[in-house]
Amino acid sequence: MSRSVMSGMPEMSVKSAFAGMTRVIPVVFKAACPDCRARLELSAGALRLAIGASSRTTFYSFTCPECGAAVRKPAGERIVELLTGGGVRTLRLHSTV
């Protein structure tokens, strides 16, 4: 017996779950370049998130579209949550010890 029948709730197809959705609004992240001081709006594809074993090894990075600088900034728990929820590609760093 399926879970939905047991719970009394009707089964929902993917098509019906997304019925009425006409478009997805892309997520935009605000950031600043420490080199040229540009205020930026970046798509999820422009950012990378690296999650390490500690707060010192967890960071996000991007290339400044204004000056071309490689930017790396620390990412606390809230930033990690926002970036992963917004579709930013994530790399999990593993300890070699």
PLY file of the C-alpha trace (Angstrom):
ply
format ascii 1.0
element vertex 97
property float x
property float y
property float z
element edge 96
property int vertex1
property int vertex2
end_header
0.00 0.00 0.00
1.42 3.39 -0.94
2.17 6.01 1.67
-0.35 8.48 0.21
-3.16 5.96 0.37
-2.24 5.16 3.96
-2.13 8.85 4.91
-5.42 9.60 3.19
-3.82 12.18 0.90
-4.14 11.85 -2.88
-0.99 11.14 -4.86
0.39 14.13 -6.72
2.20 13.98 -10.02
5.09 16.26 -10.90
2.91 17.84 -13.58
0.14 18.69 -11.12
2.62 19.90 -8.48
4.01 22.48 -10.88
0.75 23.35 -12.62
0.35 27.10 -12.89
4.07 27.81 -12.68
4.87 29.83 -15.74
8.50 30.75 -15.08
11.25 30.56 -12.54
12.82 33.83 -11.43
16.60 33.46 -11.29
18.29 34.03 -7.96
20.69 36.98 -7.84
23.32 37.36 -5.13
24.78 40.72 -4.11
28.51 40.91 -3.53
31.31 43.44 -3.56
34.80 43.29 -5.01
37.48 44.24 -2.48
39.88 45.24 -5.28
37.83 47.67 -7.38
35.01 48.16 -4.84
32.35 47.37 -7.44
28.91 46.45 -6.12
27.82 43.35 -8.01
24.76 41.25 -8.67
25.87 37.71 -9.52
23.95 34.67 -10.70
24.37 31.30 -9.01
26.52 30.22 -11.95
29.05 32.99 -11.27
29.74 31.77 -7.72
31.45 28.72 -6.25
31.11 27.49 -2.68
33.74 25.38 -0.92
32.73 23.72 2.34
35.63 22.66 4.50
35.99 21.03 7.89
35.99 24.37 9.71
34.82 27.95 9.30
38.36 28.86 8.18
38.14 26.48 5.24
34.58 27.32 4.16
34.35 30.10 1.60
32.73 31.30 -1.59
34.52 32.68 -4.59
33.89 34.49 -7.85
35.71 36.43 -10.52
34.86 40.13 -10.49
33.24 40.96 -13.83
34.45 44.57 -13.52
38.19 44.14 -12.88
38.79 40.39 -13.32
40.07 39.87 -9.77
39.68 36.43 -8.18
37.66 37.06 -5.02
37.45 34.67 -2.07
35.34 35.43 0.99
34.52 33.45 4.15
31.11 31.79 4.29
29.39 31.29 7.62
26.44 28.98 8.18
23.84 31.48 6.93
25.80 32.27 3.74
26.23 28.54 3.05
22.49 28.05 3.52
21.61 30.91 1.15
24.11 29.91 -1.53
23.22 26.22 -1.56
19.50 27.06 -1.53
20.06 29.39 -4.47
21.72 26.75 -6.61
25.39 27.70 -6.26
27.70 24.83 -7.18
29.30 23.39 -4.06
32.58 21.60 -3.50
33.04 19.67 -0.28
36.65 19.69 0.86
37.86 16.53 2.58
40.55 16.29 5.20
43.68 14.38 4.22
44.42 13.39 7.83
0 1
1 2
2 3
3 4
4 5
5 6
6 7
7 8
8 9
9 10
10 11
11 12
12 13
13 14
14 15
15 16
16 17
17 18
18 19
19 20
20 21
21 22
22 23
23 24
24 25
25 26
26 27
27 28
28 29
29 30
30 31
31 32
32 33
33 34
34 35
35 36
36 37
37 38
38 39
39 40
40 41
41 42
42 43
43 44
44 45
45 46
46 47
47 48
48 49
49 50
50 51
51 52
52 53
53 54
54 55
55 56
56 57
57 58
58 59
59 60
60 61
61 62
62 63
63 64
64 65
65 66
66 67
67 68
68 69
69 70
70 71
71 72
72 73
73 74
74 75
75 76
76 77
77 78
78 79
79 80
80 81
81 82
82 83
83 84
84 85
85 86
86 87
87 88
88 89
89 90
90 91
91 92
92 93
93 94
94 95
95 96
